[in-house]
Amino acid sequence: MALAAARSGLRVLATAMTDSKGLAAHLGFESLDYDPTLIEPNLHATAIDRASALDEYLRKQLPLGRRAPLRPVIRSLEAITQTVPGIRDVVTTGKLHQEVGSGDWDLVIADGPPTGQIMSYLRASQVIASLIPSGKPREQADQMTELLTAPESSLVMVTIGEELPVTETLEALDELKDEALITPGAMFVNRTVDPLGVSESVLETIEDRAARDAGLLHRGLYENQQRWRRELPDHVTLPLVFGERDPAEVARQLSLQVGS
């Protein structure tokens, strides 16, 4: 999505919320820094580091210069971010809020954690608001909630046509509907295969065992995917890019389909 949007002329920031290696590899880099890295024209990418985000936040809120030795404080606060409900997640979403409000980008895409973990990030600002009755932190938490629930924000979900991923996706959609944390956006079903176009009876007549087994496997995979796709609401399919091992090339090929 980031590659397609950048090609269309939008200034895009792609952000890794948790696992920076996956996003980096799909953009052709070994790693991403906290500061935005230029990937290609119109596209920058960054990885959120909670310690750096907390350091940046405190320097903006406190009358301290950039050289003030905050790192010892940050190391102490890291323990809090790991244990106090919502703190860890609100530091991450707070960085996203900052980038959206900077005016540097037309589109900010956050590469989030798996479906089972994303809800805690979406709830984080509301958790903080429930703990802090007033003051600037409460105002900032409310601003983050407003950003998530704004019409311009949406949660794009990616699944594959198998039982567990589809079940988790449907459960997440139910939670979003009940809590109205963010508007559900597009849904992608990844790694889909096309029908083989050969009946099972024909496959059984193939003498080459490897070819026969490959055909039966393909047919079974397609039928299983179709069965679970029927459980999902409207969605866009992305094909299995068979044989391609370079994540950046996979992303490039899929971005052409997303852009179309």
C-alpha positions as CSV (number, residue, x, y, z in Angstrom):
1,M,0.0,0.0,0.0
2,A,2.8,2.4,0.8
3,L,4.6,1.7,-2.5
4,A,1.4,2.1,-4.4
5,A,0.5,5.4,-2.7
6,A,4.0,6.8,-3.2
7,R,3.8,6.0,-6.9
8,S,0.5,8.0,-7.1
9,G,2.3,11.1,-5.8
10,L,1.4,11.0,-2.1
11,R,4.0,11.7,0.6
12,V,4.0,8.5,2.5
13,L,5.5,7.4,5.8
14,A,5.5,3.6,6.5
15,T,5.9,2.8,10.1
16,A,6.8,-0.5,11.8
17,M,4.9,-0.5,15.1
18,T,6.5,-3.6,16.6
19,D,8.5,-5.9,14.2
20,S,10.8,-3.6,12.1
21,K,12.5,-6.5,10.3
22,G,9.5,-7.5,8.2
23,L,8.7,-4.0,6.9
24,A,12.4,-3.3,6.3
25,A,12.8,-6.5,4.2
26,H,9.8,-5.8,2.1
27,L,11.1,-2.3,1.4
28,G,14.6,-3.7,0.4
29,F,16.4,-2.7,3.6
30,E,18.1,-4.8,6.3
31,S,16.8,-2.5,9.1
32,L,14.9,0.7,9.7
33,D,15.9,3.6,12.0
34,Y,13.8,5.7,14.4
35,D,14.3,8.7,12.1
36,P,12.5,8.4,8.8
37,T,14.6,6.8,6.0
38,L,14.1,7.7,2.4
39,I,13.1,4.5,0.5
40,E,12.2,5.9,-2.8
41,P,10.6,9.2,-4.1
42,N,7.7,10.2,-1.9
43,L,8.2,7.2,0.5
44,H,10.0,7.2,3.9
45,A,9.9,4.5,6.5
46,T,10.7,4.3,10.2
47,A,10.6,1.8,13.1
48,I,9.2,2.9,16.4
49,D,11.5,2.4,19.3
50,R,9.7,3.0,22.6
51,A,12.7,4.3,24.4
52,S,13.5,6.8,21.7
53,A,9.8,7.8,21.4
54,L,9.6,8.4,25.2
55,D,12.9,10.4,25.1
56,E,11.5,12.6,22.3
57,Y,8.2,13.1,24.1
58,L,9.9,14.1,27.4
59,R,12.2,16.6,25.7
60,K,9.2,18.3,24.1
61,Q,7.2,18.4,27.3
62,L,10.0,19.4,29.7
63,P,12.2,22.6,29.3
64,L,15.3,20.6,28.5
65,G,17.8,20.8,25.7
66,R,18.6,18.0,23.3
67,R,21.8,17.2,25.2
68,A,20.2,16.8,28.6
69,P,21.1,13.3,29.9
70,L,17.6,11.7,29.9
71,R,18.7,8.2,29.0
72,P,19.1,7.0,32.7
73,V,15.5,8.2,33.3
74,I,14.3,6.5,30.1
75,R,15.8,3.2,31.2
76,S,13.9,3.4,34.5
77,L,10.7,4.3,32.7
78,E,11.1,1.4,30.3
79,A,10.1,-0.9,33.2
80,I,6.9,1.1,33.6
81,T,6.1,1.0,29.9
82,Q,6.2,-2.8,30.2
83,T,4.0,-3.2,33.2
84,V,1.4,-0.3,33.5
85,P,-1.7,-1.1,31.4
86,G,-1.7,1.0,28.2
87,I,1.6,2.9,28.7
88,R,3.6,0.7,26.4
89,D,1.0,0.9,23.7
90,V,0.2,4.6,24.1
91,V,3.9,5.5,23.6
92,T,3.7,3.7,20.2
93,T,0.4,5.2,19.1
94,G,1.6,8.6,20.5
95,K,4.5,8.5,18.0
96,L,2.0,7.8,15.2
97,H,-0.1,10.7,16.4
98,Q,2.9,13.0,16.3
99,E,3.8,12.0,12.7
100,V,0.2,12.5,11.5
101,G,0.2,16.0,13.1
102,S,3.6,17.0,11.7
103,G,2.2,17.9,8.3
104,D,5.1,16.2,6.6
105,W,3.0,13.3,5.2
106,D,-0.2,12.9,3.1
107,L,-0.5,9.3,4.4
108,V,0.9,7.5,7.4
109,I,0.7,3.7,7.2
110,A,1.3,1.8,10.4
111,D,2.4,-1.8,10.0
112,G,0.8,-3.2,13.1
113,P,1.1,-6.4,15.1
114,P,-1.0,-9.5,14.5
115,T,-4.7,-9.4,14.9
116,G,-4.7,-10.8,18.4
117,Q,-2.5,-7.9,19.6
118,I,-3.7,-4.9,17.7
119,M,-6.8,-4.3,19.9
120,S,-4.6,-3.3,22.9
121,Y,-3.0,-0.6,20.8
122,L,-6.3,0.7,19.6
123,R,-7.6,0.9,23.2
124,A,-4.5,2.4,24.7
125,S,-5.5,6.1,24.6
126,Q,-8.9,5.3,26.2
127,V,-7.1,3.3,28.9
128,I,-4.9,6.3,29.7
129,A,-7.9,8.6,29.7
130,S,-9.6,6.4,32.2
131,L,-6.6,6.6,34.5
132,I,-5.9,10.3,34.2
133,P,-8.9,12.6,34.9
134,S,-7.4,15.8,33.7
135,G,-4.3,17.7,32.6
136,K,-2.2,17.6,29.5
137,P,-1.6,13.8,29.3
138,R,-5.4,13.4,29.4
139,E,-5.8,15.9,26.6
140,Q,-3.2,14.1,24.5
141,A,-4.9,10.8,25.1
142,D,-8.2,12.2,24.0
143,Q,-6.5,13.6,20.8
144,M,-5.2,10.1,20.0
145,T,-8.6,8.7,20.4
146,E,-10.0,11.4,18.1
147,L,-7.3,10.5,15.5
148,L,-8.2,6.8,15.5
149,T,-11.9,7.5,15.2
150,A,-11.6,10.2,12.6
151,P,-13.1,9.4,9.2
152,E,-9.7,9.6,7.6
153,S,-8.4,6.8,9.7
154,S,-9.1,3.1,9.1
155,L,-7.8,-0.3,10.0
156,V,-6.7,-2.4,7.0
157,M,-6.8,-6.1,7.8
158,V,-4.8,-8.8,6.2
159,T,-5.6,-12.5,6.5
160,I,-5.1,-15.8,4.6
161,G,-7.8,-18.2,3.6
162,E,-7.4,-20.7,6.5
163,E,-9.5,-21.4,9.5
164,L,-7.5,-19.8,12.4
165,P,-6.6,-16.5,10.6
166,V,-10.2,-16.1,9.3
167,T,-11.7,-16.8,12.8
168,E,-9.4,-14.3,14.4
169,T,-10.2,-11.7,11.7
170,L,-14.0,-12.2,12.3
171,E,-13.5,-11.9,16.0
172,A,-11.6,-8.6,15.6
173,L,-14.3,-7.2,13.3
174,D,-16.9,-8.0,16.0
175,E,-14.8,-6.2,18.6
176,L,-14.4,-3.2,16.3
177,K,-18.1,-3.1,15.7
178,D,-18.9,-3.2,19.5
179,E,-16.3,-0.7,20.6
180,A,-16.0,1.7,17.6
181,L,-12.3,2.1,18.2
182,I,-11.5,2.7,14.5
183,T,-13.3,2.3,11.2
184,P,-12.6,-1.0,9.4
185,G,-11.1,-0.4,6.1
186,A,-10.1,-2.6,3.2
187,M,-9.5,-6.3,3.8
188,F,-6.9,-8.3,2.0
189,V,-6.7,-12.1,1.7
190,N,-3.1,-12.9,1.0
191,R,-1.4,-15.9,-0.7
192,T,-4.5,-16.9,-2.7
193,V,-4.2,-19.4,-5.6
194,D,-6.2,-19.6,-8.8
195,P,-8.2,-22.7,-9.7
196,L,-6.1,-25.2,-11.4
197,G,-8.6,-25.9,-14.2
198,V,-8.1,-29.6,-14.0
199,S,-10.6,-32.0,-12.4
200,E,-9.5,-34.5,-9.7
201,S,-10.4,-37.4,-12.0
202,V,-8.0,-36.1,-14.6
203,L,-5.3,-35.5,-12.0
204,E,-5.6,-39.1,-10.9
205,T,-4.6,-40.4,-14.4
206,I,-1.3,-38.5,-14.4
207,E,1.5,-41.1,-14.2
208,D,4.2,-38.8,-12.8
209,R,3.6,-39.0,-9.1
210,A,5.2,-35.7,-8.2
211,A,3.1,-33.8,-10.8
212,R,-0.1,-35.6,-9.7
213,D,0.6,-34.8,-6.0
214,A,1.4,-31.2,-6.8
215,G,-1.9,-30.9,-8.8
216,L,-3.9,-32.5,-6.0
217,L,-2.2,-30.2,-3.4
218,H,-3.0,-27.2,-5.5
219,R,-6.6,-28.2,-5.9
220,G,-7.1,-28.9,-2.2
221,L,-5.5,-25.6,-1.2
222,Y,-7.8,-23.7,-3.6
223,E,-10.9,-25.4,-2.3
224,N,-9.9,-24.8,1.3
225,Q,-9.2,-21.2,0.6
226,Q,-12.6,-20.8,-1.1
227,R,-14.4,-22.4,1.8
228,W,-12.9,-19.9,4.3
229,R,-13.1,-16.9,2.1
230,R,-16.9,-17.3,2.0
231,E,-16.9,-16.6,5.7
232,L,-15.4,-13.1,5.2
233,P,-17.1,-9.9,4.2
234,D,-16.0,-8.2,0.9
235,H,-12.3,-8.4,0.4
236,V,-9.5,-8.1,-2.1
237,T,-7.3,-11.1,-3.0
238,L,-3.6,-11.0,-3.3
239,P,-1.9,-13.9,-5.1
240,L,0.6,-16.3,-3.8
241,V,3.8,-15.2,-5.5
242,F,5.1,-18.7,-6.1
243,G,8.9,-19.2,-6.3
244,E,9.9,-15.6,-5.4
245,R,12.2,-15.5,-2.4
246,D,13.0,-11.7,-2.3
247,P,10.5,-10.0,0.0
248,A,11.1,-6.6,-1.7
249,E,10.2,-8.1,-5.1
250,V,7.1,-9.7,-3.6
251,A,6.1,-6.4,-2.2
252,R,6.7,-4.7,-5.6
253,Q,4.6,-7.1,-7.5
254,L,1.7,-6.9,-5.0
255,S,1.9,-3.1,-4.9
256,L,1.1,-3.1,-8.6
257,Q,-2.1,-5.0,-8.0
258,V,-3.0,-2.8,-5.0
259,G,-2.4,0.3,-7.0
260,S,-4.6,-1.0,-9.8
